[in-house]
Amino acid sequence: MKKIIAILSAIVLFVSIAAPARADATNDEEFAGKFANKLVKIFEDCQRVKPGMTRAELVKLQMFVQDWGPIQPADDKRFEQHTTFAYRGCFLIRIDIDFGASDSKESQPTDVITKVSMPYIDARPRA
């Protein structure tokens, strides 16, 4: 939690420094405050995904979509132990999720999450 607060503080500081100069300083403060609140909400949403949850529970949250990448078709149901998911509110924000090993060659609703990464920004261009 301390790490998240430190990251959010750094982002708020960056935004307040890098934001374009405006005649009214209150607008800058208001923008930085709203931006910080939005980031906190995103991080809180990402923390709702925990090891031990199933793939079905992840889908039920309706906050993330699987990032299929530019090559893999979206209807591909192959089991992938390491999968990237994009936050629905901003597709640049992603988390990596590891699922426990499975005997099935297809992803199942009962697949269990074993590891969840910290949220990160992935702004690489998609083909």
C-alpha positions in Angstrom: 0.0 0.0 0.0 2.9 2.4 0.8 4.3 1.6 -2.6 1.0 2.6 -4.3 0.8 5.8 -2.3 4.4 6.7 -3.2 3.6 6.0 -6.9 0.5 8.1 -6.8 2.3 10.9 -5.0 5.0 10.9 -7.7 2.4 11.0 -10.4 0.5 13.9 -8.8 3.7 15.8 -8.3 4.6 15.2 -12.0 1.2 16.3 -13.2 1.3 19.5 -11.1 4.7 20.4 -12.5 4.2 19.3 -16.1 0.6 20.6 -16.5 0.5 23.5 -18.9 0.6 26.9 -17.2 -2.8 28.6 -16.8 -3.8 32.0 -15.7 -5.9 30.6 -12.8 -3.9 28.4 -10.4 -7.1 27.0 -8.9 -7.8 25.2 -12.2 -4.4 23.5 -11.9 -5.1 22.4 -8.3 -8.6 21.2 -9.2 -7.2 19.3 -12.2 -4.5 17.7 -10.1 -6.9 16.7 -7.4 -9.4 15.1 -9.8 -6.5 13.3 -11.6 -5.2 12.0 -8.3 -8.7 10.8 -7.3 -9.1 9.0 -10.6 -5.7 7.3 -10.1 -6.6 6.2 -6.6 -9.9 4.7 -7.9 -8.0 2.8 -10.7 -5.5 1.4 -8.2 -8.3 0.4 -5.8 -10.0 -1.4 -8.6 -6.8 -3.2 -9.6 -6.3 -4.3 -6.0 -9.7 -6.1 -6.0 -8.1 -8.8 -8.2 -6.3 -11.2 -5.8 -4.6 -14.6 -5.9 -7.0 -17.4 -5.2 -9.8 -15.9 -7.3 -11.0 -17.8 -10.3 -11.2 -16.6 -13.9 -15.0 -16.5 -13.5 -14.7 -14.2 -10.5 -12.4 -11.9 -12.5 -14.9 -11.7 -15.4 -17.7 -11.0 -12.9 -15.9 -7.9 -11.7 -16.3 -6.4 -15.3 -13.3 -4.2 -14.8 -10.8 -5.9 -17.1 -10.6 -7.3 -20.6 -8.0 -9.7 -21.8 -5.4 -8.1 -24.0 -5.2 -10.4 -27.0 -2.4 -8.4 -28.7 -2.1 -7.7 -32.4 -1.7 -11.3 -33.5 -3.9 -13.5 -31.4 -7.6 -13.6 -32.3 -10.0 -12.5 -29.5 -12.0 -15.7 -29.7 -8.9 -17.9 -29.0 -9.6 -19.9 -25.9 -6.2 -21.5 -25.4 -5.0 -21.7 -21.8 -2.2 -19.3 -21.2 -0.7 -19.4 -17.7 0.5 -15.7 -18.0 -2.1 -13.3 -19.4 -2.3 -9.5 -19.6 -5.6 -7.7 -18.9 -6.5 -4.1 -19.7 -8.5 -1.9 -17.4 -11.8 -1.1 -19.0 -11.7 2.6 -17.9 -8.4 3.2 -19.7 -7.0 0.5 -22.0 -3.4 1.9 -21.4 -3.5 0.6 -17.8 -2.8 -3.1 -17.6 -2.2 -5.9 -15.1 -0.5 -9.2 -15.6 -2.2 -12.2 -14.1 -0.7 -15.7 -13.7 -3.1 -18.7 -13.5 -2.3 -22.0 -11.9 -1.3 -24.9 -14.2 -4.2 -26.6 -15.8 -4.6 -30.0 -17.5 -7.0 -28.4 -20.0 -5.7 -26.9 -23.2 -8.5 -24.3 -23.0 -9.0 -21.6 -20.4 -11.7 -22.5 -17.9 -13.9 -20.4 -15.6 -12.4 -22.5 -12.7 -8.7 -21.5 -13.5 -7.3 -20.1 -10.3 -5.2 -16.8 -10.2 -1.8 -17.4 -8.5 -0.2 -14.0 -9.1 -1.3 -10.4 -9.9 1.1 -7.7 -11.0 1.0 -4.1 -9.9 -0.9 -2.0 -12.5 1.2 -0.4 -15.1 0.9 1.8 -18.2 1.5 0.2 -21.6 1.4 2.9 -24.3 3.1 0.8 -27.0 1.5 1.3 -30.4 -0.8 -1.6 -31.4 -0.7 -2.8 -35.0 
